[in-house]
Amino acid sequence: MNDGFGPDYASPHDEMFVPKYTASCYCGTVRYEVCAEPVDAKICHCLACQRLHGSPMQWAAIFRKKDVRITAGIEQLHFYNNERGRPARVLPCKISCGRCGTPVADEGRRMWLAFPALFGFGSRADIPQAFRPSCHIFYAMRVVDVGDDLPKWSGHKNQSRPM
């Protein structure tokens, strides 16, 4: 039985779980670990991400839930389902720290979308390659042009037209 965040996640007592990276909210109340490299990393330009993050885009590194372990602050997690427009842990949802308000992650039905800035890698040179974005998604909704060489998709990666 998992007595942590839920059955899809690593248990806080799993001795086989070896943390590879750790992350925390701004105040340090909410902390978690991951034991694997991200499956992918993307920059999202959808309107929900823009509004909920107060930013023109959101950078997320995507992990399987089984590779994530919440180590502190479970009781401080706040959930918001933007599809229903209310605070609820109805997947997919946004997760933030109830103390400092930091967006912590997006919880999908099967994945955990972590925000690389919370891992505290330091300078750009210190960011592991697996955390670097592979593409831009929902680029058709962008509010600023991004002049990089990454593929840009009008919607989801490999499921929409390239731009």
ABEGO torsion letter per residue (X at the ends): XBABAEAABBBAABAABBBABBBBBAAGABBBBBABBBABBBBBABAAAAAAAGBABBBBBBBBAAABBBABGAAABBBBBAAAGBBBBBOBBBBBBAAAGBBABBBBAABBBBBAAAAGAEBAAABBAAABBABBBGAAABABBBBBABBBBABBBGABBBX
